[in-house]
Amino acid sequence: MIRCHDLTKVFGTGSAVQRALTMTREGADRAEVQERTGATLAVHDISFTVDPGELFVVMGLSGSGKSTLVRLLNRLIDPSSGTVEVDGRELGGLDDAELRRLRNQHMSMVFQHFALLPHRTVRQNAAYALQVRKVGDAERNDRAQWALEQVGLGDRGDALPDQLSGGMKQRVGLARALASDTDVLLMDEPFSALDPLIRRDMQALLIRLQKELRKTIVFITHDLNEAMRLGDRILLLKDGRLVQLGTGPEILSAPADDYVADFVSDVDRTRVLTAEDVIREPRLVVEADERPSDALRRLGAAESTDAFVVDAERRVLGIVHDEWLAHAARNGQATVGRDGLGHDFATTEPDRPLIDLMDRLGRFPVPMAVIDDQRRLLGVVPRAAVLASLSAVPNRS
């Protein structure tokens, strides 16, 4: 959906910009460029792509270039060199009318400071982009009301912005972007002005909406825990340069350099890593139509006393203990079957964060089962695997 190639932005006068670009090609860093030309190297030689439906996070400290980068993505500012493509269209080749159409119909922005019109109602604010697009009144109001309901403000459409809390105002900003129904949402530190509890609520809301709507989102933040919680992938910036691009678990386990390693050292891994990140193959799985004697033999070979029982579609039916198998074998039972199975085990979805699993790990005779929405067994989460992942020393590549 978005493709950036060798993107560079230098702020300064014409001749200083050209000298700065020459210096960057020769390997000069931001400080050298500033000292020798007086120009500011905001973003330097950045290339990446954002896939349709991806929540892509750009993360960096103040001055890293992240806000400049997001403004390059919809050409609020022009690059000094390099290109930006949105859905196959190179932005540098668009005239003013085409650029306005792109921003109006294909890309929305959600700002840190809400940017609500104080004299318009919540519903009118949510519908504003549609009004600019000259959408009819009925459709505009229906779409705005739908968007407000998505963000939990369906009953506040007639209120004015100054009657809302900060968190509610940001929900209106998000509703405005949803109502416009654009392909891409650019979110420039949208939650940084909110207090921590409201901020976590807004993050949870965004995660839920993204699962349902699958928008393409570029989310800017200076908060690493927020980046790790939200991002399908994270682009880390330092001094205008890309220092690492990867998933949260990839960045945690293999930081690109000492800067990244120090940066992620205090991250709460239990909130970043999910069951899928620590999943293992089960030591043994018994099929329901297997003979008890055969299952008991395999259990002994695996030096285990318990195993999951699954059907032909690998759906979990329960667990079986070695004593039960021995009893069934002595009585000539033909198959393990479904009757008499134990149900003292825990399950989880693969995308559940480890913090949600900790109180149930190790409390049952078998590891926690990772299942899909059809209860098919995908793997297990042994307690030791979780402890190993949380105590792992990063592999600095």
N, C-alpha and C positions, 0 to 999 in steps of 0.2 A: 504493500500500500504506500509506503514511504521509502524512498531510496536517496541517501545522501552520499556524495562522492567528493572526497578531497575538499571538504568544506572549510573555508577560512574566512574570518572576519577581522579586519583591522580598522579601528577608529582613529581618524586623524585627517590631516589635509592631504590633497591629492599626491604631491611629491613624496610626503612622508609615508603614505600608504604603499606606494610603489617600492620605496627603499625597504620598507619593512617586509614586504612580500619577497623581495630578493634575499633578504637576510634569513627569512624562515626557510627558504629553499636551501640555504647553505648551512642550516642546522642551528640557527640562533634561537634562544629561548625568549620568553616574554620579557624578562628583566633586561636582556641585551637590547631587544628591540626598543623598549621604552627609553633606555639610556641614550641610544645612538640616534634615534629618529624622533622621539617625543610622541610617537604613535602608540596605541594600546592594542596589543595582540589579544583579542577576546576569545577567539576560537581558532584552532589551528589544525588543519589537515585531518578532519574527522570524516570517516566513512562508516556507514551502517545502514541496515535496512530494518523496517518494521513491518511485520506480516499482518495481513488482515485479521482482525479479531484479537490482536495481541495487546496486552497491557504492558507497555514498554516504559521503563522508568529511567530518567536521566537524573543522576545523583551527583552532588558535589557540594563543597563548602562555599561560603560566600566568596565571590570573585573567581569561581572556577570556570565560568562561561556558560552555565546551564540556561540562564534566562535569555542570553543572547542566542543560544542555539535554538530555543523554542520559537523565537521570533523570526529566525531564518526559515523555519519550516513552513510558515504561511506568508513569507516575504513581507512581514511588517518592516523588516530591514533587508537590504540586499547584501549578498555575500561579496567579499572582496575577490574571492576566487572559489571555484568548485560549483557543484550543481545540487539542486534539490528536485526530486521528482515525486509527485503525488498521483497515485493511480495512473502511472505512465506518462503524466504531463510534466514537462520540465518547467518550473516556475519562472525561470529567467526569460522564457520565450512567450509569456503571456502578456497581453496588453492590459491597460488599466481595467477595462470592462470585464475581461476574462478573469482577471485576478479578483475583482469584487465578486463575481459570480462564484468563483472557487471558495472564497471565504464565507459567502452567504449560504451556499448550498452543500458544500462538501467538507468544510472544516469549522468547528466551533471552538471557542476558548472559554475556559473557566478560570477566573482570576483569584488571586489571594484576597483581595479586598472587595469581593462580591460584585461591585459595579452595577448595583441595582438603581433604577430610576425612582427617586423617593416619592414622586407625585403620582406614580402608577401603582395599582394594586399588585399583589403577588401574582395573580393570574395574568394580568397585563404584562408584567415583567417576564413571566415564563413564555408568553406568546410573542415577545418583541421581535425576535428574528423572523418569525412567520409574518408579522406585520410588514416588516421591511421587504419581505419577499412577495408582499401583496396577496397573501393567502386569504380567502374569504372568512368572514367573521365566524360563522358556525364551525367550520373546520379548524380555524385557529383556536377557538375557545375549547373545542373538544380535545385537540392535541395538547394544549396547555394543561387542561384538567387531568388528562391521562398522565402527563409528566409529573405533575404535582402529587398525584396518588403514588407514583413509583417511588418518590422520595419521602413519603409519609406526611405530606402537607395537603392532602386532598380537601380538608375542611378549612383551610386558611386562604383560599383563593381571593376573598374579598378584603383581606387585611392589607395594610400598608407596611412597607419595609420597616419603618421605625417602631412597629408593634411586635417585631420578631427579635428573638435572640440571635447572637452571632451564628450559632450552628444552623438555625432555621434559615438565615439569610444565605448561607452557603448552600443549603439544600435548594433554595430558589435558583441560585446560580447554576447548579447542576441540572435542575429541571428545565431551565431555559435552553441548555445545551441539548438535553434529551428531546425536548419538543421540536427543535429545529431539524432533528432526524438526519444529521450529517453523518458522513462515513467516518470522519476522524474527529476525536476530541483532543484538544491540547489543554492540559491542566497545569498552570504555572503556580506551584506551591499553594494549592487551593485550601489546604487545611492548616497551614502554618500559623495563622492568626487565632486559631481556636484553642481552648484549654484542652489538656490531655484527654479527659474522659470524652468530651464531645468529638475530639479528633479521632479517637478509636471508633466511636460510633459511625462517623463519616467514612472511615476506612472500611468498616464492615458493610456499610451501605453500598459503597462502590464495588466491593468484591461481589456482593449479591447481584447488583445490577449487571455487572460484567458477565457473570455466569448466565444470566437470562438474555441479555441483549447482544453480547459479543461485538461491542464496538472496537474500533482501533483507537487506542488511547496512548498518548505520550504524556507522561506524568512527571513533573519536575519537583524535586524535593532536595532538601539538605539533610534530611533525617534518614540515617541508614536503616534503622529498625522499620520505618515506614516503607522504605524502598524494598527491603527484604520481604515485608508482609504482602505488598501489593504486586510486585513486578513479576511478570513471566520471565523477562530478562532485565538486566540492569546495566546501564552504561555509566561507568565511573569517570568523572572528569577531574583533572587537576591542572590548574594554570592554563586552561583552554585546550588541553590535550586529553585524548582518550587514553586512560591508563588500563582499563579492563572492561570487557563486555562479556556477560554470561549470566546464567541463572544464579539465584541467591546461594544455593548449595555449592555450585561450582566456584563461586567467588570465596565462600567460606573455606572450602577444602583446598583450593589451589590459588591463593592470591598471587597476582602478577608480579608484585614487588613488595619491598618492605613498607612502602607507604600504604598500600592496600592492606597488608597483613596487620599493621598497627591500627588501621581504620576499623577493621572488622573484629578486633580482638575482644571488644566488650559487647558484641552482639549476643542477644539471648537466642541461642541456637534452638531452644525448645519451641520458639515461636516462628522460626524460619524453616527448619527441617520438618518434613512430613513423613507419614508412614511409608510412602512410596520411596523416600530417600534411604530408608534403612531396611527395606523389605528383603527377605531371604526365602530361598526355597525351603518348604517344610522337609524335615528329616524323613518323614514317612507319611504317605497318604493311603488309606485303605478304601477300596471300592465296595459299595454295598453288596454287589453280587459276588464278592470274593469269598472263598471258603475260609471259615474261622481258623482252621489249622494252618493254612497258607499265610494268613495275615499274622498269626502268632509267630510263625517261623521268621517272617520278615521283621517283625517287631524285635525279636531276640537278636537278629543279625545287626539291627540298627542300635542295639543297646538302649532301647527305649521302652517305656511302659504304657504309653498312651499315643493315640494317633487320631487325626481327623478322618471321618468317614464321609465320602462324597458319592453322588450318583453319577450316571453316565455323562451328564453335562458339567460335572465337577462342581455342582452345588453342594454346599456344606449341609449335611444331615445331622451331625453331632460328633461326639468323640467316643472312642472305644478304649477300654482298659484291658491289659493283658489277662487279668483274672477272669474277666467276662469272656474273653476269647477262649481261654482254656476250658471254662465251663461249657461253652457252646460246642467246642470241638469234642469234648468227652460225651456230650449228649447227641452227637451226630447231626448237629444243625447244618443244613446245606449251605447257607450263605450268611454273611454278617447281617444283611437286611437293614431294616429301619427301627425295629422294635428294641427297646431296652438300651438305646444309646444314651450316653451322658450329654448334658448340655451345660456343664460347668466350664465355659470358655467365653472369651470376649472377642468381639469383632470390631473392625474399623473400616472406614472408607480410605482409599489410598491418599486422598488429599488432606486428610485430617492432620493438623499440626501436632507435634509430639507433646506439647504442653497439655493437650486434651487427653492424652493416653497414659500419662505418668502414674495416675492413681490406680490404674487397672493392671499395669504390667507386673508380671511375676506372681499374681494372685491365683492363678489357675494351673492345672497340671500340664497344659499345652500352651505354646506361645500364642499371642494374640493373632487372630486370623484377619488377613486383609481381604475384603470381599468387594465385588462390584455390585451394581444395583439389582442383579439377578441372583445374588448370594453365591456366585461362583468364586471359588478359592483362588486368589491371585498369588498368595504367598503368606508368610508369617512375619511377625515382628518380635524376635526374641529380646528379652530384657537386656542381655549382654550386648546385643548389636546397638541398642539405643545408648547404653552407657558408653560404648566405644566411640560412637559418633559424637557424643557430647563432650568427650574428653580428648578428642583427637587433636593432635598438633598439626596446624595447617602445613600443607606441602607447598612451600614457596617456590614457584617455578621461575 
